[in-house]
Amino acid sequence: MKKKRRQEDPEHPDRWIVSYADFITLLFAFFTTMYALSHVDLGKLDLFQGSMRSAFKAAGPYPMETTVIEGIKPINYADISLEKEITEQFRKFGIIESIIITREDRGVSLSFGDNVLFDSGSADLKNEAKPLLAAAASLIKRSQRSIIIEGHSDNIPLQSQRYSSNLELATARAARVFSYLVTEEALQPDRISASGYGEYRPAATNATLEGRARNRRVDIIFVSKKTGT
């Protein structure tokens, strides 16, 4: 018995619309792409290409610090690594909440609350501060970076017979840390500078107890190495 042939579906008279719509969509995509390419900022494109070449050709474990596009801050991988190293070094002391480690434009900042290194109103180092500075010194030696030591305070008038102002006390504290690192830890003095700013460069508001405690500090700044040095 012969099988009946399957009756084919009659061709839809409007099938051409689908193909036409696909064609129009492709044309739209093509002209949109051409329009976008005609408005590329060639200067930024050249800068991007140059930075990528530098990154892949750079020697060492980290790519060079290069700004790809103006306005975008480059990533300094060496600072990121150093920040992690400092954090691990001081975590063992169990007072990490009194030590603030941050990355800034100048480099990596290791900030000690004043009560960690000194008694109130004093620029004499506590005995328990010396192991902390010894740990900082070992990091300074390994990093081979220039170091800035800064003394800071809050804005509450100082009650001291030895120091006449917050600025004088902050400067004396920075100088004492400098002296300890050079004389006791044998750091090269030409790599280190020290200065005091008193209340004039606050890290937080002086309107609260917490803010004033944050402002009474000594910062040790590991200055970033310049690209290509």
N, C-alpha and C positions, 0 to 999 in steps of 0.2 A: 504494500500500500504506500503510495507516494506521500511524503511529508509535505505539509503545507508550508510554503515559504513565508517567513515572517514578514509581515507587512511593514515596510519602512515608514518612519514618521515623515509626513510631508514637510518639506523645507519651509521654515518660518520666513515670511517675506521681509521681516525687519532685522534679520541677523546681521546685516551690514553695519547696523548702528553700533554693535559691540566692537567690531574691528575699528570703526571710525573713532570711537571714544578712546580706544587704546592708542591710536595714532596721535590724537590731539594731546593726550596726557604725556606721551613721549616728547612731542614738540615743546610742550610747556616746560618740562624738566630740562630739556636741552637749552632753551633760551634763558631760563633762570640761571643755569650754571654758567653760561657765557656772560651774563650780566654780572654775576658775582665775581667772576675772574677778572673782569675789566675794572673792578673797583678795589682790587687788592692793593694794600699799601706796600709798595715794593721795598721801601726802606726797612719796614719792620720785618718783611719776609726775608730780606738779606741778613738782617740781624739775627733772626731765628735760625737760619741755616748756618751762619757762622758760629753761633753758640753751640749748636748741636755738633758741629765738627770739632770744636774745642773740647767739648765734654767727652767725646769718644776717643780723642787723641791724648787727653790729659794723663800724665803719669801718676802712679800712686793709687791707693785704694779708693780715693774720693775724686769725683769730677771737679774741675775748676769752678770757682764761684763766678758765674756769668749771668748778667741780666739778659733774659731772652726778650722781653718786651718792656718798654719803658713804663714805669708805674708799678711793676710787679717785683716784689722784694725777692732776691735770689736766696736759695737755701744754702746755708753754710754747714755742710755735713761735718766738718771738723769741730765746729762749736757744739753740734748735737752730740757727737761722741764724747767730747770733753764734759759736757753737762752730765751725761750718764755716769761717767767715771767719777766725777766729784760726788754725785749723789750716793753712789755705792761706797765710796771711801768714808763718808761721814754717817752713813746709816748705822754703822757698827757702834757708834758712840751713843745711840739711843736718844739723842736730843735733836733729831732732825727737824722737829717743829720750831726750834729756836734758831735754825740755820736755813736761810732762804737762798736757793740756787736758781738763777734765771739767766736766760739769754737776752742780750740787748744789742743795740747797734755797735757798741764798742767791742763786745765779746761776751764772755761768760762771767757773771757776777756771783761771788760767794759772800753772802751777807751774814755777819754775826750780830745777834742782838747784844746790846751793851752789857746786859747781865751775864752773858756767856763768858766774856773776856775780862770784864772789870766790875768792881763794886761801884755803887752809886757815887757820883761826884769824883771818882778817882781815875787816874791814868796808869795805875800800877797793875800789871797783869796778875790775874789769879793763878795759883798753881795749877788748877784744873784746866786752865786755858792753854797751857803749854803743849799738851799732847794734840790739841786741835790745830794749833799753829804748826806743829811738826808735820801733821798730816797734810796741811795745806802746802808746806814747803816741799814735801815729796812730789806733790802734783805739779808745783811750779817748776821743779827741776826736770821732770819728765816732759812737760809741755814745751819748754824752751821759749815761752812767750814773754813779752814785756808785761809787767805787773803795775797796776795802779792801786794804791791803798788810800781810801777815803774815810774820814771821820765825820759823822753826822750826829745831830741831836734833835730834840723837840724844841718848842718855843717857850717852855716854862723857864722863867728867870732862875739862874743858877744860884744855889745857896752854898757857897764854898769860900773858904778863906785862902785857898791855894790858887784858884782860877777865877778870873774876873768875869768871864762870860762863857756861854755855851760854845762859841766859836773857838775860844782858847782851849777849852777842855777837849773838844772834838779834834782839834789839830794835835794836841798832845797825845791823844790816844792813837791817832794814825802814825805819829812819829814813833811811839813805843812799839807798835807792831812792826814797823819798818826796822827798828833797831834790833828787835828780837830775831827776825828772819835773817838779818845780815850777820849778826854777831853769834847767835846760837845755832842757826841752821846753815850758816856758810853760803847763803845765797849771794850772787853777784850784785852789788849795789847799783851798778850801772843799768841793770834791767828793771829796777824798781823805783817808783816815785811815790811820794806821800803828800797828802794835802788835807786840810780840814775845811768844812763848809758850815759847821754849826747847824742852825735851823733853816738855812737858806735853800736847801735842796731836799725837801721832804719827800718821802716815799708814800706817805698816807696823810690823811687829815690829822691836824693837831686838836680837833674838836672832841676827840674821844680818847679814853685811856688806851684802847687797843692801837689806835693810830699813832699816839705819841710813843708807845712802846716800839712800834715798827720803825719810827723815825730815829730812835736812839740806837745807832748801829755803826759797825765798821765794815766797809765793803772792800773785798779783795777782787779786783777785776783782772781777768786773764784776757789781754787785748788780742783781738783777732789778727791773725797774720794776713797781710795783703796778698791779693792774687798775684801769683808769679814770683813770690819771695820765699 
